[in-house]
Amino acid sequence: MSITPANADPTAVTQTTAAPNPASAHHAFHADLPSLSEHVAIVVQQYLDTLGDEPASDLYALMLSQLEQPLLQVLLAHTRGNQSQVAAMLGINRGTLRKKLKMYGLLK
């Protein structure tokens, strides 16, 4: 039995003709794993728990550096050191990327 346009579900057509979303495909493949934002929330809470009553300071810069440096390292390895590709993947210009690489001691 074939589906004709008169009785077809419009969302089914959209789902079959739309370009695949890599993020949703990744999430579907790893549905049993926490998302990146869930991981971040867990780590931030653990960090705050270890501080106890001590006040947190420069938390934004700390968290950003903890995410940014390994992100840059992985992307550099993935692109075999191609800074132009890394910059394009991140949506930043190459000069900004080089500044970040220098800041983390990753510039060769």
N, C-alpha and C positions, 0 to 999 in steps of 0.2 A: 504494500500500500504506500503510495507516495503522498507527500504533503503538498497541498496546493497553496498558493498565496492567500486564498480566502480563509483557510483554517490554520494557517501557520502562526505560531507564537512570535510576535515581533522581536522579543528579547532573544529568542533562539537564533534568529537570523543575525542580529547584532553580535551575539556571542560567537557565532561561527565565522563571521566575516571580519570581525575586528582583529587588528594586529595583536599578537600575544603581548601581554604585559610581563616583562621579566621579573618585576617585583612580586606579582601575584603568583607567577609560576614558581619562583623560589619559595614563597611562603607555602604554597600547596605542597611542594616537595618536602619541606621541613615543617609541616603543620604541628608536629609534636614538640618542636623547639620554641623557646621564647623568642620574641622579636627583639631587634636591636634596642628599641626604646624600653622594652621590659628589662633587658639586661642592664641598661644604663640606670634605670630606676632602682634595680636591686643593688648595684654597685654603689650608687650615691647613698642609699639608705644604710648600707654596711659601713661606708666611710663615716657617715654622721653618727652611727652607733658607736664606732671606735673612738670618736671624739668625746663622747660622754657629755659632760657639762662645759667643755671647752668650746669657745665660739669658733665657727668656721670663718676663714678669711680667704679671699682670692679663689673662691670655689669655682667660679666660671673659668678663669684662666687655667686652673688645675685640670678641670674636666676636659676642657678643649684640648689641652696639650696631650692628655692621656688618650684621646681619641684621634687627634690629628697626626701625631707622629707615626703610630702603627699603620694608619690609613695610607700615609705617604710612602712608607716602607713597602707595604704590600703592592701598591700601585706601581712603584718603581720596579719591583721585581717582576710584576705581571707584564710590564711594557719593556722589560730588559733595559731599564734606565732611560727610556725615551721621554724626556721632560715635556715635549710638545703634546704627546699622547696623554700623559698624566694631567696636564693642565686642561686639555679638552675634556677629559673624563670628569674632572672636578668642576668644570665650568668657570675657570679662572684664567687670567692671562699668564703667560710663561714667566713674566717678571715677578708677579706675585708668588708663583710657585717657587721660584728660585730663592726669594726672600724667606719663605717658610722652610725650604730645605736647608738654607744656611743657618736659620735659627735653631734647627734641631740637629745640626751637624751632619746632615745627609748630603750636602753638596760636595761632589767630587771634583 
